Amino acid sequence: MSIDQKTVAKIANLARLKIPAEEQAHVAGELSNIMQWVEQLNEVNVEGVEPLASVNDASLRMRKDVVNDGGCAEDILANAPARTADFFTVPKVVE
């Protein structure tokens, strides 16, 4: 697929890019090369190849989903400017 300067100008407009007229010919050539490379990829035989999300066949370690309070209220509230019991105290914002 060959891309001309008119197509480059349209793509630049849609992408909100400013490509000077003297550079449009160079960009057209680069985009044409990219499209030729994509066409080459379409010729590759991928019959029987399963799609991959990653080349590593790894999964994350799972842990039990246990609900708890964390047990560290004192550590969390240590830097609070104001507190009441185990809660942050904030100024009233709605009257």
N, C-alpha and C positions, 0 to 999 in steps of 0.2 A: 504494500500500500504506500503510495506516494503522497506526501503532504506538501501543499503549496503555501505560499506566503499569505494568501487570503484565508486559508484555514488556520494558520498560525495567529493571524490577527483576530479571528473569531474566538479561538481558544483563549487568547490573552485577555480579550474583553470579558468573556465568561468567568475567567479566573481572577479578574480584577488586577491584571498584571500590565505594566507598561513595558512593552518591548519596542525599542526604537526600530524604525523602518530598515535601517542599515543592518540590524542584527536579525531580522526576521528570516532572511535566507539561510543563515547559519542555523537558527533554531529549527527551521523546516527540515534541514538535512539531518539534524540530530533526532528529531521526532520520527522521521522516516526510517532511520537506522533502528530505533527502538521498536517500531512497528514490524520491521523485517525480522528482528530477533524474536518477537512474540509469535510471528507466523512460523518461525523455525520450531518453537516450542510446541505449536499445535501439531507438528508432524511427528512428534515423539510417540511411540507406541506405549500406551500405559494400560494395555489390556491385562486384567488380573492384578493390578496394583491397587492396594487399598489406600484411601485418602488418609493423610496424616495431619494431626494438629501440631506435632512435634516429632523430631527425629529420636528423641529419648523416650523409651517406653518406661517412664517412671510415674509414680503416683505419690501424692502427699500422704504422710503418715496421719492416721486418724486418731482422735482421742475421744474419750467419752464426753458427752455433752452433759456436764454437771452444773446445776444452778447453785451458786453460792454468792455470798456477799463480798468475797475477796479477802476479807479479814485484815484489811490494811487501812481502815478509816483514819487512824491517827497519822499515818504517813501521807495520805492524800490531803488531809486538812491541815497539815503542818504549816503550809505557806498561805493559808486562807487569811484574808484581811479581817474577816469577821465570821464567827461561827456560833451556832447554838446546838449544843449536844453534838451529834455526829452529822450535822448538816451545815451547808454554806448559808450565811446570812447575807442577803443582798438588799440594796435600797429599793423601796417601793417605786414602781415606775408607772402604775396605773392608779388614778384617783377615782 
